[in-house]
Each structure stands twice: as C-alpha cells, then as structure tokens.
Amino acid sequence: MNFNEMTFKELREYLLTHRDDVDALHAFSDRAQTMPPKALVGADESLEKLNEVTREIAKSAS
C-alpha cells in the first residue's frame, strides 16, 4: 500500500479501519505534523477519536 499516493482523508479513513497497521500510523503522523491543526480534525471527527486510534495502534505494536 502506497500511503504517499493517498489523500490525507483517504489515509485517515484507512487508518480508522486498519488500526493495527503501524506503517499507516507512521505515514499519518508524518503527514499530520506538516498540516495546520485545524486541518487535522474534520466536522464529523474529534481529536479524541484520533487520539484513541493512535493509542490503540501504539498499544498493539508493543
């Protein structure tokens, strides 16, 4: 899977359905660091939901 070819929204949606994919988490994190904070959270998502996914993936990777 080439995460660089995905839009940010596509990558976020992929990550929400593939929570154990550490490579996707890294790609998402790398891309998110380059975006303004308001671009990270859509109207239908919350920052807490994204944090929850991040914690679950980090937990499953350890």
C-alpha positions as CSV (number, residue, x, y, z in Angstrom):
1,M,0.0,0.0,0.0
2,N,1.4,3.3,-1.0
3,F,0.3,5.8,1.6
4,N,2.1,8.7,-0.2
5,E,-0.5,8.4,-3.1
6,M,-3.5,8.7,-0.7
7,T,-5.1,11.9,0.2
8,F,-5.0,12.8,3.9
9,K,-8.7,12.0,4.2
10,E,-8.1,8.6,2.5
11,L,-5.2,7.8,4.8
12,R,-7.2,8.8,7.9
13,E,-10.1,6.6,6.8
14,Y,-7.7,3.7,6.0
15,L,-6.1,4.1,9.5
16,L,-9.5,4.1,11.2
17,T,-10.3,0.7,9.6
18,H,-6.8,-0.8,9.8
19,R,-5.9,0.2,13.4
20,D,-3.1,-2.4,13.6
21,D,-1.2,-1.0,10.6
22,V,1.9,0.6,12.1
23,D,3.2,1.8,8.8
24,A,-0.1,3.6,8.2
25,L,0.2,5.3,11.6
26,H,3.7,6.5,10.8
27,A,2.6,7.8,7.4
28,F,-0.4,9.6,9.0
29,S,1.7,11.0,11.8
30,D,4.4,12.3,9.4
31,R,1.8,14.0,7.2
32,A,-0.2,15.4,10.2
33,Q,2.9,17.1,11.5
34,T,3.1,19.2,8.3
35,M,-0.5,20.3,8.4
36,P,-2.1,23.2,10.3
37,P,-4.0,22.0,13.4
38,K,-7.5,22.9,12.0
39,A,-6.9,20.6,9.0
40,L,-6.5,17.5,11.2
41,V,-10.0,17.3,12.6
42,G,-13.0,17.2,10.3
43,A,-16.5,18.2,11.3
44,D,-17.5,14.5,11.8
45,E,-14.5,13.5,13.8
46,S,-13.0,14.6,17.0
47,L,-9.4,14.9,18.2
48,E,-10.2,12.4,20.9
49,K,-11.2,9.8,18.3
50,L,-7.9,10.3,16.5
51,N,-6.0,10.0,19.8
52,E,-7.9,6.8,20.7
53,V,-6.8,5.3,17.4
54,T,-3.2,6.3,18.0
55,R,-3.2,4.8,21.5
56,E,-4.7,1.5,20.2
57,I,-2.1,1.2,17.4
58,A,0.7,2.0,19.8
59,K,-0.5,-0.5,22.3
60,S,-0.9,-3.3,19.7
61,A,2.6,-2.5,18.3
62,S,4.3,-3.0,21.7
